[in-house]
């Protein structure tokens, strides 16, 4: 998702911490100095891998269904 930093006006890509916090609050960190929220991107990797694994299972199941119909 593309966003613009409020303090610099620079465009960037990433996730909005408040949106991630709704589903996976453990991935959001609040900085003590200014109370800004940020996403711990390294901790997102297992969720991405899990999603890909789940999709692959669904793909294999659909392939199997299609093969049995032939």
C-alpha positions as CSV (number, residue, x, y, z in Angstrom):
1,X,0.0,0.0,0.0
2,X,1.3,3.4,-0.9
3,X,1.3,6.2,1.7
4,X,2.8,9.5,2.4
5,X,4.8,10.3,5.6
6,X,3.2,13.2,7.4
7,X,6.4,14.7,8.6
8,X,8.4,14.6,5.4
9,X,5.7,14.3,2.7
10,X,7.7,11.5,1.1
11,X,5.8,8.7,-0.6
12,X,6.5,5.2,0.6
13,X,5.1,1.7,0.5
14,X,4.1,-0.5,3.5
15,X,1.3,-1.2,5.8
16,X,-0.6,1.2,8.1
17,X,0.1,0.1,11.6
18,X,-3.4,0.9,12.9
19,X,-4.9,-1.5,10.2
20,X,-2.5,-4.3,11.1
21,X,-3.2,-3.8,14.8
22,X,-6.9,-4.6,14.3
23,X,-6.0,-8.2,13.2
24,X,-2.5,-8.9,14.6
25,X,-1.7,-6.4,17.4
26,X,1.5,-8.3,18.3
27,X,3.1,-7.0,15.1
28,X,2.7,-3.3,16.0
29,X,5.2,-1.5,18.1
30,X,4.7,1.9,19.8
31,X,7.8,4.1,20.0
32,X,8.2,5.5,23.5
33,X,9.7,8.8,22.3
34,X,6.8,10.0,20.2
35,X,4.1,7.2,20.6
36,X,4.1,6.5,16.8
37,X,3.1,3.1,15.8
38,X,5.1,1.0,13.4
39,X,4.9,-2.5,12.0
40,X,7.5,-5.1,12.8
41,X,7.9,-6.3,9.2
42,X,10.2,-9.3,10.0
43,X,7.3,-10.8,12.1
44,X,5.0,-10.6,9.0
45,X,7.0,-13.3,7.2
46,X,5.4,-16.3,8.9
47,X,2.0,-15.0,8.1
48,X,2.9,-14.6,4.4
49,X,4.5,-18.1,4.3
50,X,1.4,-19.6,6.0
51,X,-0.9,-17.8,3.5
52,X,1.1,-19.2,0.5
53,X,1.1,-22.7,2.0
54,X,-2.7,-22.5,2.5
55,X,-3.1,-21.3,-1.1
56,X,-1.0,-24.2,-2.3
57,X,-3.1,-26.7,-0.5
58,X,-6.2,-25.2,-2.1
59,X,-4.6,-25.2,-5.5
60,X,-3.6,-28.9,-5.1
61,X,-7.2,-29.8,-4.0
62,X,-8.7,-28.0,-7.0
63,X,-6.2,-29.7,-9.4
64,X,-7.2,-33.0,-7.9
65,X,-10.9,-32.3,-8.3
66,X,-10.3,-31.2,-11.9
67,X,-8.3,-34.3,-12.7
68,X,-11.0,-36.6,-11.3
69,X,-13.5,-35.0,-13.6
70,X,-11.5,-35.8,-16.7
